[in-house]
Each structure stands twice: as structure tokens, then as C-alpha cells.
């Protein structure tokens, strides 16, 4: 590298020659050399500054790189794949609920009369072959709408009782069990609906309920509550004469985070002017999915804060 004092020396010699009166050509050559030296020195110094800045940036990134390299080969491969399917966190909401409902229905005695209140497309009828299955719905929702999450279509062809859930044309105590899954949030008056279903259950009958603890807008405009806490069931089922035998949270805080992370791209496209995650952001989502999957596996109580829904089984008390 040509140092500043060397440049000054070249300039000094050039000026001295000019005072001694050398030829013009020689003077110009010396001055050109000085200019070139100055230019080279500035370029080298600029390059040095840029290299130093780059080194500092790498130093800042070094802990991140070391953390990534410390992962197992499998974990690194999952992240770099950008395939969210590498993680199960946030994907088991419906499957867990459906599995629990199927188990509870299987435990009902053969020949029991079951009311599926707000049955919709009767998705649980397939588990009721041993029961006398009666489906009720108001058959209004058509699956269409611009707001929230919609299904696109809805089939009520299997409904037996098309009526308001607040006024079901059946006698008191005419059912051995009532099933009401993911319905309460779609009712303007869920308390009156509980009272009507309680009326229809015989003493000793089984009330099977699931409803969101929290939910995004769906089936709009028929979405009147985002969810129900355990205290809702304890208060209102208790006053209606039920003993709660099961109240099982489906999922936990980390599972909910995992579920909603998977919606980010679709939500951004829909509500953020068509934005899409950058390549770096896609990798970031993979990293966060890995984190919440690990934390979900070690969860010891976060459902009290957040989960998908409660799975409730209650027995109508004998008087």
C-alpha cells in the first residue's frame, strides 16, 4: 500500500523540480504520478473500510450461523426444505376433536336415541350406526360469503329436523344423548340453546359439547362469539343440572401459534395487498415452527391461556 507520507514525498519532489526549472514534460509526469498515487491510496482505503464493515456484519451473524450449525442434520434439513409439512404443530385441531367425539359416541349404549343439534353436514353420523340418530339444523347457511372463512357450499340433505335450535319439536326428556359440536359460536343466544337441549335430555342423559375457546371469523354472518372458556360451562351447565365428567382442552398455546403461522401467506395475500413472504421470511417461519413444536411437546399448562376448544361431556343429574 502507498502510504500518505510517500504521496507527500512524490509531490515535494515534483515541486522541487519545477523550482529547478526542468522540462515541462518531466514536471507533468511527476504530477501525474502523484495523482495516480493519491487515487490508488483512496481506493485502497475505501476497499479496506468496506471489507471491515463486511467483516463486522459477518461477526454479528456468526452466533446465528453457529446456532444453525449446532442443530442436528435432520433439523437443518427441515428448516432448509421450506416445507411446513415437516412439522405437525398446529395441524391436529380437527383430528383431535373428531377422534374424541368418535370415542364418546362409541361409548353410548346401542339403541340410545341421539340428537345431533346443529348437525350441518352430519359429519359424525358415520359413528352412530349403533344409535338412533336424529339430526337437527336450521339449514340456513349456504357456505357462501365474502367475509371471514367460508366453505363455498353446504349440504343439509341429511337433516331430519329443520327448525330453530331454540324450539325443537320434540317432547321433554326424549333423548338419551345430545351432541352439539362447534355450534354455540354460531348462535345469537347460546344460553337459551343450552336450556332447550337440556330440556330434551332425559335424567342421566349425556350432553356432548365442543365449541371454540377462540376462533377466527367463519360462516359469517352467522358467527356471534369467538369462543367459550371453561367457566362458561361450569356456570351454565351447573345451573341446568349437569355434572361435568370431562372437560378436555384440545391443543395448547403453542399449537395455536403453529396453526396461525401456517395461515400467514394466505392472510397476507388476502389482506396485505397481495404481499408474499420473502425467501428469508419463509425460512423464518420454518424456524418458528420448529421452536413451537419443541415447546408444545414440553407444555405443562398453557391450555389455560389458549387452546382450540374444550371437549365437554356432562351428565344430567338424577333428581
DOVEXPA-709657 format. One line per 8 residues: number of its first residue (from 1); for each residue x, y, z of C-alpha. Coordinates in steps of 0.05 Angstrom, whole numbers. Each point is the difference from the previous one (the first is absolute). Layout:
NUM) X Y Z; ...
END
This chain:
1) 0 0 0; 26 70 -17; -3 40 64; -18 73 7; 72 21 16; 24 -33 -64; -52 40 -39; 24 64 33
9) 72 -17 -18; -19 -8 -74; -35 67 0; 59 33 35; 49 -27 -51; -45 24 -57; -3 70 28; 75 2 11
17) 13 -18 -72; -47 55 -22; 41 50 40; 65 -26 -31; -32 10 -68; -2 -69 -31; -38 -12 -64; -75 5 -1
25) -8 -73 -20; 39 -24 60; -41 44 46; -65 -26 -29; 23 -73 9; 16 12 74; -67 33 12; -37 -57 -36
33) 37 -49 44; -21 38 62; -72 1 -23; 0 -75 -14; 31 -14 68; -53 42 34; -56 -35 -39; 29 -69 15
41) 7 16 74; -73 24 5; -26 -61 -36; 39 -47 44; -24 35 62; -73 -2 -24; 7 -74 -14; 30 -11 68
49) -59 37 34; -50 -41 -40; 35 -65 18; 1 20 73; -76 14 -2; -12 -66 -33; 41 -36 53; -40 34 55
57) -65 -22 -32; 25 -71 -4; 21 5 73; -71 20 18; -28 -59 -39; 50 -50 28; -41 -20 62; -61 -14 -46
65) 42 -43 -46; 31 -38 58; -70 -12 29; -24 -27 -66; 61 -45 -9; -10 -26 71; -67 -30 -21; -4 -72 -21
73) 4 -16 -74; -74 -19 1; -20 67 32; 42 40 -49; -31 -38 -58; -70 14 24; 13 75 4; 35 4 -67
81) -55 -40 -34; -50 58 11; -53 -55 4; -47 15 57; -23 -72 -4; 65 -19 35; -34 22 65; -65 -24 30
89) -10 56 50; -65 37 -14; -28 -54 -47; -39 -44 49; -57 44 20; -57 -33 -38; 30 -70 3; 5 2 76
97) -71 25 8; -28 -51 -50; 37 -56 35; -28 19 68; -72 6 -26; 6 -68 -34; 23 -32 65; -55 31 42
105) -54 -21 -51; 28 -71 0; -10 -4 75; -75 15 -5; -42 -63 7; -31 -31 -61; -70 24 -15; 9 66 37
113) -36 58 -33; 48 56 -18; -15 71 -22; 55 32 -42; -18 74 11; 25 47 -54; 23 -60 -38; 17 35 -65
121) 27 -52 -48; -7 -55 52; 74 -16 2; -7 -44 61; -58 -42 -24; 50 -52 -24; 16 -14 73; -73 -10 20
129) -18 -66 -34; -17 -30 68; -44 59 20; -67 30 -21; 29 62 -33; -42 63 -8; 31 61 -33; -25 71 11
137) 21 66 -34; -33 64 -22; 29 -13 -70; 14 74 -15; 75 4 -12; 17 -12 -73; 76 2 4; 6 65 -38
145) 23 69 22; 55 51 -8; 20 8 73; 41 -47 43; 10 -73 -15; -53 -33 -43; -10 -71 -26; -27 18 -69
153) -59 -47 6; -39 -37 53; -44 -62 -3; -60 -7 46; -30 -60 -36; 7 -47 60; -35 45 51; -61 -31 33
161) -26 60 38; 6 67 -36; -17 50 55; 27 52 47; 46 -30 53; -39 40 52; -65 -35 -17; 12 -73 -19
169) -67 -36 -9; 15 -60 44; -28 -18 69; 37 12 66; 51 -53 18; -7 -34 -67; 74 -11 -13; 53 -42 35
177) 56 43 -26; 9 68 -34; 60 17 -44; 16 73 -14; 67 11 -34; 27 67 -23; -69 31 2; -5 46 60
185) 42 55 -32; -51 4 -57; -60 12 45; -25 70 18; -23 -28 67; 42 -60 21; -28 0 71; -71 -12 -24
193) 26 -54 -47; 32 -35 59; -66 4 37; -38 -30 -59; 49 -58 -7; -2 -12 75; -76 -5 -5; 6 -54 -52
201) 48 -44 40; -26 -53 48; 27 -4 70; 66 -36 -2; 8 20 -73; 66 20 -31; 14 70 -27; 59 2 -48
209) 26 70 -18; 59 31 -37; 6 74 -16; 60 44 -14; 40 30 56; 17 52 -53; -13 4 -75; 9 42 -62
217) -62 27 -34; -32 -58 -37; -68 -16 -29; -15 74 0; -48 32 13; -19 -57 46; 58 9 48; -20 32 65
225) 55 -20 49; 74 -15 -8; 1 -52 55; -18 -26 69; 43 -10 62; -7 -56 51; -36 47 47; -57 6 -50
233) -13 -75 3; 10 -6 75; -50 56 13; -55 -15 -49; 3 -76 -2; 1 0 75; -62 44 6; -36 -44 -51
241) 11 -62 43; 61 -33 -33; 62 -31 29; 60 10 -44; 39 -65 -6; 49 22 -55; 26 68 -19; 61 -11 -42
249) 38 56 -35; 17 -14 -72; 70 26 -15; 40 53 36; 29 70 -10; 57 -26 -43; -46 -42 -44; -43 62 -12
257) 62 41 -20; 20 -56 -47; -69 -2 -32; -2 75 -13; 72 3 -26; -23 -45 -56; -53 51 -20; 48 59 -7
265) 12 -7 -75; -75 -5 -16; -19 56 48; 54 45 -30; -23 -13 -70; -72 15 20; 9 58 48; 69 30 -13
273) -7 21 -73; 25 -65 -27; 64 -1 40; 38 -66 2; 53 -21 50; 72 10 -24; 47 -59 -5; 31 21 67
281) -68 5 32; -18 -70 -25; 61 -27 35; -18 40 62; -68 -33 3; 34 -68 -3; 44 20 59; -60 23 41
289) -40 -64 -17; 59 -41 25; 1 41 64; -74 -5 16; -1 -74 -17; 55 -11 51; -35 42 52; -68 -33 -12
297) 32 -68 14; 23 27 67; -63 39 18; -23 -5 72; -60 48 5; -7 50 -57; -70 -25 -19; -26 42 57
305) 24 60 -40; -19 -23 -70; -22 -62 -37; -47 -19 -57; -62 -24 36; -26 -35 62; -27 -70 -8; -56 -6 50
313) -40 -60 24; -53 12 53; -54 -44 32; -69 26 18; -8 -11 74; -53 -47 27; -50 38 43
END
